[in-house]
């Protein structure tokens, strides 16, 4: 299986926000993340890196955003 882990970077700190992600879909200025079991999360930010070898997606939080998405 090719599920991914998604990380959100807030400056110099990066945290895992979702795992087992099978769909990353643009939704305006955000990304809709969907897991294998159908759990969904909408996260604002921009993609900074896709690592296919490690199955990871790295997002940067928008500068004006504070707190969790």
PDB file with one MODEL, atoms N, CA, C and O in Angstrom:
MODEL        1
ATOM      1  N   UNK A   1       0.847  -1.185   0.000  1.00  0.00           N
ATOM      2  CA  UNK A   1       0.000   0.000   0.000  1.00  0.00           C
ATOM      3  C   UNK A   1       0.888   1.242   0.000  1.00  0.00           C
ATOM      4  O   UNK A   1       2.046   1.196   0.416  1.00  0.00           O
ATOM      5  N   UNK A   2       0.331   2.338  -0.469  1.00  0.00           N
ATOM      6  CA  UNK A   2       1.123   3.564  -0.607  1.00  0.00           C
ATOM      7  C   UNK A   2       0.498   4.731   0.141  1.00  0.00           C
ATOM      8  O   UNK A   2       0.347   5.819  -0.415  1.00  0.00           O
ATOM      9  N   UNK A   3       0.138   4.510   1.386  1.00  0.00           N
ATOM     10  CA  UNK A   3      -0.391   5.607   2.183  1.00  0.00           C
ATOM     11  C   UNK A   3       0.764   6.524   2.591  1.00  0.00           C
ATOM     12  O   UNK A   3       1.917   6.098   2.658  1.00  0.00           O
ATOM     13  N   UNK A   4       0.438   7.772   2.857  1.00  0.00           N
ATOM     14  CA  UNK A   4       1.462   8.747   3.223  1.00  0.00           C
ATOM     15  C   UNK A   4       1.188   9.333   4.597  1.00  0.00           C
ATOM     16  O   UNK A   4       0.063   9.305   5.096  1.00  0.00           O
ATOM     17  N   UNK A   5       2.247   9.862   5.192  1.00  0.00           N
ATOM     18  CA  UNK A   5       2.139  10.668   6.398  1.00  0.00           C
ATOM     19  C   UNK A   5       2.244  12.117   5.957  1.00  0.00           C
ATOM     20  O   UNK A   5       3.036  12.444   5.073  1.00  0.00           O
ATOM     21  N   UNK A   6       1.445  12.993   6.573  1.00  0.00           N
ATOM     22  CA  UNK A   6       1.465  14.409   6.224  1.00  0.00           C
ATOM     23  C   UNK A   6       1.994  15.190   7.421  1.00  0.00           C
ATOM     24  O   UNK A   6       1.550  15.003   8.554  1.00  0.00           O
ATOM     25  N   UNK A   7       2.952  16.068   7.141  1.00  0.00           N
ATOM     26  CA  UNK A   7       3.570  16.905   8.166  1.00  0.00           C
ATOM     27  C   UNK A   7       3.282  18.360   7.864  1.00  0.00           C
ATOM     28  O   UNK A   7       3.241  18.766   6.702  1.00  0.00           O
ATOM     29  N   UNK A   8       3.080  19.153   8.924  1.00  0.00           N
ATOM     30  CA  UNK A   8       2.840  20.583   8.784  1.00  0.00           C
ATOM     31  C   UNK A   8       3.958  21.331   9.490  1.00  0.00           C
ATOM     32  O   UNK A   8       4.218  21.110  10.672  1.00  0.00           O
ATOM     33  N   UNK A   9       4.614  22.218   8.756  1.00  0.00           N
ATOM     34  CA  UNK A   9       5.728  22.991   9.286  1.00  0.00           C
ATOM     35  C   UNK A   9       5.240  24.369   9.690  1.00  0.00           C
ATOM     36  O   UNK A   9       4.512  25.034   8.953  1.00  0.00           O
ATOM     37  N   UNK A  10       5.661  24.785  10.890  1.00  0.00           N
ATOM     38  CA  UNK A  10       5.336  26.112  11.405  1.00  0.00           C
ATOM     39  C   UNK A  10       6.658  26.790  11.754  1.00  0.00           C
ATOM     40  O   UNK A  10       7.027  26.890  12.924  1.00  0.00           O
ATOM     41  N   UNK A  11       7.355  27.248  10.739  1.00  0.00           N
ATOM     42  CA  UNK A  11       8.684  27.817  10.954  1.00  0.00           C
ATOM     43  C   UNK A  11       9.709  26.713  11.109  1.00  0.00           C
ATOM     44  O   UNK A  11       9.943  25.948  10.173  1.00  0.00           O
ATOM     45  N   UNK A  12      10.328  26.619  12.287  1.00  0.00           N
ATOM     46  CA  UNK A  12      11.353  25.603  12.510  1.00  0.00           C
ATOM     47  C   UNK A  12      10.797  24.343  13.167  1.00  0.00           C
ATOM     48  O   UNK A  12      11.571  23.436  13.475  1.00  0.00           O
ATOM     49  N   UNK A  13       9.492  24.250  13.392  1.00  0.00           N
ATOM     50  CA  UNK A  13       8.880  23.087  14.014  1.00  0.00           C
ATOM     51  C   UNK A  13       8.004  22.375  12.991  1.00  0.00           C
ATOM     52  O   UNK A  13       7.233  23.008  12.270  1.00  0.00           O
ATOM     53  N   UNK A  14       8.133  21.044  12.937  1.00  0.00           N
ATOM     54  CA  UNK A  14       7.330  20.256  12.008  1.00  0.00           C
ATOM     55  C   UNK A  14       6.642  19.147  12.799  1.00  0.00           C
ATOM     56  O   UNK A  14       7.281  18.442  13.581  1.00  0.00           O
ATOM     57  N   UNK A  15       5.323  18.997  12.588  1.00  0.00           N
ATOM     58  CA  UNK A  15       4.597  17.954  13.304  1.00  0.00           C
ATOM     59  C   UNK A  15       3.768  17.114  12.338  1.00  0.00           C
ATOM     60  O   UNK A  15       3.262  17.613  11.333  1.00  0.00           O
ATOM     61  N   UNK A  16       3.642  15.841  12.661  1.00  0.00           N
ATOM     62  CA  UNK A  16       2.795  14.951  11.872  1.00  0.00           C
ATOM     63  C   UNK A  16       1.342  15.292  12.183  1.00  0.00           C
ATOM     64  O   UNK A  16       0.946  15.325  13.348  1.00  0.00           O
ATOM     65  N   UNK A  17       0.546  15.546  11.145  1.00  0.00           N
ATOM     66  CA  UNK A  17      -0.847  15.907  11.374  1.00  0.00           C
ATOM     67  C   UNK A  17      -1.821  14.826  10.916  1.00  0.00           C
ATOM     68  O   UNK A  17      -2.990  14.837  11.302  1.00  0.00           O
ATOM     69  N   UNK A  18      -1.339  13.886  10.088  1.00  0.00           N
ATOM     70  CA  UNK A  18      -2.223  12.831   9.614  1.00  0.00           C
ATOM     71  C   UNK A  18      -1.394  11.705   9.031  1.00  0.00           C
ATOM     72  O   UNK A  18      -0.338  11.939   8.443  1.00  0.00           O
ATOM     73  N   UNK A  19      -1.881  10.467   9.198  1.00  0.00           N
ATOM     74  CA  UNK A  19      -1.199   9.321   8.594  1.00  0.00           C
ATOM     75  C   UNK A  19      -2.201   8.495   7.810  1.00  0.00           C
ATOM     76  O   UNK A  19      -3.409   8.703   7.925  1.00  0.00           O
ATOM     77  N   UNK A  20      -1.707   7.563   7.018  1.00  0.00           N
ATOM     78  CA  UNK A  20      -2.523   6.710   6.152  1.00  0.00           C
ATOM     79  C   UNK A  20      -3.326   7.519   5.136  1.00  0.00           C
ATOM     80  O   UNK A  20      -4.450   7.152   4.795  1.00  0.00           O
ATOM     81  N   UNK A  21      -2.747   8.620   4.652  1.00  0.00           N
ATOM     82  CA  UNK A  21      -3.400   9.498   3.680  1.00  0.00           C
ATOM     83  C   UNK A  21      -3.261   8.889   2.276  1.00  0.00           C
ATOM     84  O   UNK A  21      -2.171   8.522   1.838  1.00  0.00           O
ATOM     85  N   UNK A  22      -4.401   8.798   1.596  1.00  0.00           N
ATOM     86  CA  UNK A  22      -4.421   8.242   0.239  1.00  0.00           C
ATOM     87  C   UNK A  22      -4.813   9.274  -0.807  1.00  0.00           C
ATOM     88  O   UNK A  22      -4.699   9.012  -2.005  1.00  0.00           O
ATOM     89  N   UNK A  23      -5.280  10.460  -0.367  1.00  0.00           N
ATOM     90  CA  UNK A  23      -5.682  11.511  -1.301  1.00  0.00           C
ATOM     91  C   UNK A  23      -5.292  12.866  -0.735  1.00  0.00           C
ATOM     92  O   UNK A  23      -5.591  13.182   0.416  1.00  0.00           O
ATOM     93  N   UNK A  24      -4.614  13.671  -1.568  1.00  0.00           N
ATOM     94  CA  UNK A  24      -4.316  15.071  -1.254  1.00  0.00           C
ATOM     95  C   UNK A  24      -4.872  15.873  -2.416  1.00  0.00           C
ATOM     96  O   UNK A  24      -4.365  15.806  -3.535  1.00  0.00           O
ATOM     97  N   UNK A  25      -5.931  16.638  -2.132  1.00  0.00           N
ATOM     98  CA  UNK A  25      -6.654  17.329  -3.199  1.00  0.00           C
ATOM     99  C   UNK A  25      -6.718  18.825  -2.894  1.00  0.00           C
ATOM    100  O   UNK A  25      -7.063  19.198  -1.773  1.00  0.00           O
ATOM    101  N   UNK A  26      -6.393  19.704  -3.870  1.00  0.00           N
ATOM    102  CA  UNK A  26      -6.478  21.142  -3.619  1.00  0.00           C
ATOM    103  C   UNK A  26      -7.926  21.589  -3.458  1.00  0.00           C
ATOM    104  O   UNK A  26      -8.816  21.161  -4.193  1.00  0.00           O
ATOM    105  N   UNK A  27      -8.133  22.461  -2.481  1.00  0.00           N
ATOM    106  CA  UNK A  27      -9.451  23.054  -2.214  1.00  0.00           C
ATOM    107  C   UNK A  27      -9.236  24.537  -1.938  1.00  0.00           C
ATOM    108  O   UNK A  27      -9.117  24.942  -0.782  1.00  0.00           O
ATOM    109  N   UNK A  28      -9.184  25.345  -2.985  1.00  0.00           N
ATOM    110  CA  UNK A  28      -8.906  26.779  -2.819  1.00  0.00           C
ATOM    111  C   UNK A  28      -7.491  26.983  -2.304  1.00  0.00           C
ATOM    112  O   UNK A  28      -6.528  26.556  -2.940  1.00  0.00           O
ATOM    113  N   UNK A  29      -7.359  27.646  -1.135  1.00  0.00           N
ATOM    114  CA  UNK A  29      -6.029  27.877  -0.551  1.00  0.00           C
ATOM    115  C   UNK A  29      -5.676  26.800   0.475  1.00  0.00           C
ATOM    116  O   UNK A  29      -4.785  26.995   1.302  1.00  0.00           O
ATOM    117  N   UNK A  30      -6.376  25.667   0.421  1.00  0.00           N
ATOM    118  CA  UNK A  30      -6.158  24.588   1.379  1.00  0.00           C
ATOM    119  C   UNK A  30      -6.025  23.252   0.649  1.00  0.00           C
ATOM    120  O   UNK A  30      -6.182  23.168  -0.569  1.00  0.00           O
ATOM    121  N   UNK A  31      -5.732  22.220   1.423  1.00  0.00           N
ATOM    122  CA  UNK A  31      -5.600  20.861   0.897  1.00  0.00           C
ATOM    123  C   UNK A  31      -6.539  19.946   1.668  1.00  0.00           C
ATOM    124  O   UNK A  31      -6.547  19.946   2.899  1.00  0.00           O
ATOM    125  N   UNK A  32      -7.323  19.172   0.943  1.00  0.00           N
ATOM    126  CA  UNK A  32      -8.181  18.164   1.553  1.00  0.00           C
ATOM    127  C   UNK A  32      -7.368  16.883   1.648  1.00  0.00           C
ATOM    128  O   UNK A  32      -6.902  16.351   0.641  1.00  0.00           O
ATOM    129  N   UNK A  33      -7.203  16.392   2.879  1.00  0.00           N
ATOM    130  CA  UNK A  33      -6.479  15.152   3.136  1.00  0.00           C
ATOM    131  C   UNK A  33      -7.499  14.081   3.479  1.00  0.00           C
ATOM    132  O   UNK A  33      -8.364  14.302   4.326  1.00  0.00           O
ATOM    133  N   UNK A  34      -7.414  12.925   2.836  1.00  0.00           N
ATOM    134  CA  UNK A  34      -8.357  11.833   3.061  1.00  0.00           C
ATOM    135  C   UNK A  34      -7.569  10.561   3.342  1.00  0.00           C
ATOM    136  O   UNK A  34      -6.651  10.213   2.599  1.00  0.00           O
ATOM    137  N   UNK A  35      -7.936   9.866   4.425  1.00  0.00           N
ATOM    138  CA  UNK A  35      -7.241   8.635   4.785  1.00  0.00           C
ATOM    139  C   UNK A  35      -7.881   7.432   4.105  1.00  0.00           C
ATOM    140  O   UNK A  35      -8.932   7.538   3.472  1.00  0.00           O
ATOM    141  N   UNK A  36      -7.230   6.303   4.251  1.00  0.00           N
ATOM    142  CA  UNK A  36      -7.700   5.041   3.708  1.00  0.00           C
ATOM    143  C   UNK A  36      -9.095   4.699   4.227  1.00  0.00           C
ATOM    144  O   UNK A  36      -9.895   4.095   3.512  1.00  0.00           O
ATOM    145  N   UNK A  37      -9.388   5.087   5.475  1.00  0.00           N
ATOM    146  CA  UNK A  37     -10.688   4.786   6.074  1.00  0.00           C
ATOM    147  C   UNK A  37     -11.713   5.900   5.889  1.00  0.00           C
ATOM    148  O   UNK A  37     -12.817   5.817   6.428  1.00  0.00           O
ATOM    149  N   UNK A  38     -11.363   6.946   5.131  1.00  0.00           N
ATOM    150  CA  UNK A  38     -12.315   8.007   4.810  1.00  0.00           C
ATOM    151  C   UNK A  38     -12.289   9.209   5.725  1.00  0.00           C
ATOM    152  O   UNK A  38     -13.068  10.140   5.521  1.00  0.00           O
ATOM    153  N   UNK A  39     -11.417   9.229   6.736  1.00  0.00           N
ATOM    154  CA  UNK A  39     -11.292  10.407   7.590  1.00  0.00           C
ATOM    155  C   UNK A  39     -10.789  11.562   6.741  1.00  0.00           C
ATOM    156  O   UNK A  39      -9.914  11.379   5.895  1.00  0.00           O
ATOM    157  N   UNK A  40     -11.347  12.770   6.966  1.00  0.00           N
ATOM    158  CA  UNK A  40     -10.970  13.927   6.164  1.00  0.00           C
ATOM    159  C   UNK A  40     -10.499  15.070   7.045  1.00  0.00           C
ATOM    160  O   UNK A  40     -10.966  15.244   8.171  1.00  0.00           O
ATOM    161  N   UNK A  41      -9.563  15.846   6.508  1.00  0.00           N
ATOM    162  CA  UNK A  41      -9.082  17.029   7.204  1.00  0.00           C
ATOM    163  C   UNK A  41      -8.746  18.066   6.138  1.00  0.00           C
ATOM    164  O   UNK A  41      -8.129  17.741   5.124  1.00  0.00           O
ATOM    165  N   UNK A  42      -9.152  19.314   6.368  1.00  0.00           N
ATOM    166  CA  UNK A  42      -8.846  20.417   5.467  1.00  0.00           C
ATOM    167  C   UNK A  42      -7.756  21.254   6.125  1.00  0.00           C
ATOM    168  O   UNK A  42      -7.934  21.750   7.238  1.00  0.00           O
ATOM    169  N   UNK A  43      -6.632  21.409   5.438  1.00  0.00           N
ATOM    170  CA  UNK A  43      -5.473  22.088   6.010  1.00  0.00           C
ATOM    171  C   UNK A  43      -5.019  23.190   5.071  1.00  0.00           C
ATOM    172  O   UNK A  43      -4.775  22.947   3.890  1.00  0.00           O
ATOM    173  N   UNK A  44      -4.905  24.416   5.604  1.00  0.00           N
ATOM    174  CA  UNK A  44      -4.385  25.532   4.816  1.00  0.00           C
ATOM    175  C   UNK A  44      -2.872  25.455   4.777  1.00  0.00           C
ATOM    176  O   UNK A  44      -2.237  25.111   5.774  1.00  0.00           O
ATOM    177  N   UNK A  45      -2.299  25.771   3.641  1.00  0.00           N
ATOM    178  CA  UNK A  45      -0.850  25.788   3.514  1.00  0.00           C
ATOM    179  C   UNK A  45      -0.423  25.495   2.093  1.00  0.00           C
ATOM    180  O   UNK A  45      -1.242  25.367   1.183  1.00  0.00           O
ATOM    181  N   UNK A  46       0.877  25.393   1.933  1.00  0.00           N
ATOM    182  CA  UNK A  46       1.438  25.094   0.619  1.00  0.00           C
ATOM    183  C   UNK A  46       2.337  23.868   0.732  1.00  0.00           C
ATOM    184  O   UNK A  46       2.967  23.640   1.764  1.00  0.00           O
ATOM    185  N   UNK A  47       2.386  23.096  -0.326  1.00  0.00           N
ATOM    186  CA  UNK A  47       3.232  21.911  -0.329  1.00  0.00           C
ATOM    187  C   UNK A  47       4.683  22.351  -0.508  1.00  0.00           C
ATOM    188  O   UNK A  47       5.015  23.061  -1.457  1.00  0.00           O
ATOM    189  N   UNK A  48       5.534  21.924   0.405  1.00  0.00           N
ATOM    190  CA  UNK A  48       6.953  22.250   0.293  1.00  0.00           C
ATOM    191  C   UNK A  48       7.761  21.072  -0.233  1.00  0.00           C
ATOM    192  O   UNK A  48       8.800  21.261  -0.864  1.00  0.00           O
ATOM    193  N   UNK A  49       7.282  19.848   0.026  1.00  0.00           N
ATOM    194  CA  UNK A  49       8.035  18.677  -0.432  1.00  0.00           C
ATOM    195  C   UNK A  49       7.132  17.450  -0.463  1.00  0.00           C
ATOM    196  O   UNK A  49       6.307  17.248   0.428  1.00  0.00           O
ATOM    197  N   UNK A  50       7.301  16.636  -1.500  1.00  0.00           N
ATOM    198  CA  UNK A  50       6.680  15.318  -1.608  1.00  0.00           C
ATOM    199  C   UNK A  50       7.821  14.308  -1.663  1.00  0.00           C
ATOM    200  O   UNK A  50       8.667  14.383  -2.553  1.00  0.00           O
ATOM    201  N   UNK A  51       7.854  13.379  -0.736  1.00  0.00           N
ATOM    202  CA  UNK A  51       8.913  12.377  -0.707  1.00  0.00           C
ATOM    203  C   UNK A  51       8.277  11.017  -0.977  1.00  0.00           C
ATOM    204  O   UNK A  51       7.694  10.409  -0.080  1.00  0.00           O
ATOM    205  N   UNK A  52       8.390  10.549  -2.206  1.00  0.00           N
ATOM    206  CA  UNK A  52       7.756   9.291  -2.594  1.00  0.00           C
ATOM    207  C   UNK A  52       8.464   8.082  -1.993  1.00  0.00           C
ATOM    208  O   UNK A  52       7.837   7.048  -1.763  1.00  0.00           O
ATOM    209  N   UNK A  53       9.752   8.204  -1.741  1.00  0.00           N
ATOM    210  CA  UNK A  53      10.496   7.098  -1.144  1.00  0.00           C
ATOM    211  C   UNK A  53      10.054   6.848   0.298  1.00  0.00           C
ATOM    212  O   UNK A  53       9.914   5.701   0.724  1.00  0.00           O
ATOM    213  N   UNK A  54       9.837   7.938   1.044  1.00  0.00           N
ATOM    214  CA  UNK A  54       9.426   7.824   2.449  1.00  0.00           C
ATOM    215  C   UNK A  54       7.911   7.938   2.636  1.00  0.00           C
ATOM    216  O   UNK A  54       7.415   7.821   3.757  1.00  0.00           O
ATOM    217  N   UNK A  55       7.182   8.165   1.554  1.00  0.00           N
ATOM    218  CA  UNK A  55       5.718   8.297   1.595  1.00  0.00           C
ATOM    219  C   UNK A  55       5.304   9.431   2.531  1.00  0.00           C
ATOM    220  O   UNK A  55       4.480   9.243   3.427  1.00  0.00           O
ATOM    221  N   UNK A  56       5.888  10.614   2.309  1.00  0.00           N
ATOM    222  CA  UNK A  56       5.557  11.768   3.138  1.00  0.00           C
ATOM    223  C   UNK A  56       5.187  12.973   2.278  1.00  0.00           C
ATOM    224  O   UNK A  56       5.681  13.152   1.164  1.00  0.00           O
ATOM    225  N   UNK A  57       4.301  13.788   2.836  1.00  0.00           N
ATOM    226  CA  UNK A  57       3.899  15.067   2.244  1.00  0.00           C
ATOM    227  C   UNK A  57       4.216  16.127   3.291  1.00  0.00           C
ATOM    228  O   UNK A  57       3.827  15.994   4.451  1.00  0.00           O
ATOM    229  N   UNK A  58       4.919  17.177   2.886  1.00  0.00           N
ATOM    230  CA  UNK A  58       5.310  18.234   3.814  1.00  0.00           C
ATOM    231  C   UNK A  58       4.633  19.532   3.384  1.00  0.00           C
ATOM    232  O   UNK A  58       4.796  19.986   2.252  1.00  0.00           O
ATOM    233  N   UNK A  59       3.876  20.118   4.298  1.00  0.00           N
ATOM    234  CA  UNK A  59       3.161  21.366   4.054  1.00  0.00           C
ATOM    235  C   UNK A  59       3.760  22.472   4.905  1.00  0.00           C
ATOM    236  O   UNK A  59       4.238  22.222   6.011  1.00  0.00           O
ATOM    237  N   UNK A  60       3.735  23.703   4.386  1.00  0.00           N
ATOM    238  CA  UNK A  60       4.104  24.887   5.158  1.00  0.00           C
ATOM    239  C   UNK A  60       2.834  25.633   5.509  1.00  0.00           C
ATOM    240  O   UNK A  60       1.997  25.896   4.646  1.00  0.00           O
ATOM    241  N   UNK A  61       2.695  25.971   6.777  1.00  0.00           N
ATOM    242  CA  UNK A  61       1.546  26.759   7.222  1.00  0.00           C
ATOM    243  C   UNK A  61       1.671  28.173   6.658  1.00  0.00           C
ATOM    244  O   UNK A  61       2.775  28.714   6.593  1.00  0.00           O
ATOM    245  N   UNK A  62       0.544  28.782   6.246  1.00  0.00           N
ATOM    246  CA  UNK A  62       0.603  30.174   5.758  1.00  0.00           C
ATOM    247  C   UNK A  62       1.102  31.105   6.858  1.00  0.00           C
ATOM    248  O   UNK A  62       0.834  30.867   8.036  1.00  0.00           O
ATOM    249  N   UNK A  63       1.823  32.161   6.488  1.00  0.00           N
ATOM    250  CA  UNK A  63       2.432  33.085   7.440  1.00  0.00           C
ATOM    251  C   UNK A  63       1.413  33.745   8.363  1.00  0.00           C
ATOM    252  O   UNK A  63       1.708  33.969   9.537  1.00  0.00           O
ATOM    253  N   UNK A  64       0.213  34.064   7.855  1.00  0.00           N
ATOM    254  CA  UNK A  64      -0.780  34.770   8.667  1.00  0.00           C
ATOM    255  C   UNK A  64      -1.543  33.847   9.599  1.00  0.00           C
ATOM    256  O   UNK A  64      -2.286  34.321  10.459  1.00  0.00           O
ATOM    257  N   UNK A  65      -1.376  32.526   9.447  1.00  0.00           N
ATOM    258  CA  UNK A  65      -2.112  31.555  10.242  1.00  0.00           C
ATOM    259  C   UNK A  65      -1.412  31.309  11.569  1.00  0.00           C
ATOM    260  O   UNK A  65      -0.184  31.256  11.633  1.00  0.00           O
ATOM    261  N   UNK A  66      -2.204  31.159  12.634  1.00  0.00           N
ATOM    262  CA  UNK A  66      -1.644  30.787  13.939  1.00  0.00           C
ATOM    263  C   UNK A  66      -2.545  29.727  14.547  1.00  0.00           C
ATOM    264  O   UNK A  66      -3.757  29.733  14.329  1.00  0.00           O
ATOM    265  N   UNK A  67      -1.954  28.820  15.309  1.00  0.00           N
ATOM    266  CA  UNK A  67      -2.717  27.712  15.900  1.00  0.00           C
ATOM    267  C   UNK A  67      -2.869  26.575  14.941  1.00  0.00           C
ATOM    268  O   UNK A  67      -2.363  26.628  13.820  1.00  0.00           O
ATOM    269  N   UNK A  68      -3.575  25.519  15.373  1.00  0.00           N
ATOM    270  CA  UNK A  68      -3.751  24.316  14.555  1.00  0.00           C
ATOM    271  C   UNK A  68      -4.834  24.513  13.526  1.00  0.00           C
ATOM    272  O   UNK A  68      -5.787  25.257  13.756  1.00  0.00           O
ATOM    273  N   UNK A  69      -4.698  23.854  12.388  1.00  0.00           N
ATOM    274  CA  UNK A  69      -5.720  23.885  11.333  1.00  0.00           C
ATOM    275  C   UNK A  69      -6.629  22.712  11.471  1.00  0.00           C
ATOM    276  O   UNK A  69      -7.557  22.555  10.679  1.00  0.00           O
TER     277      UNK A  69
ENDMDL
END
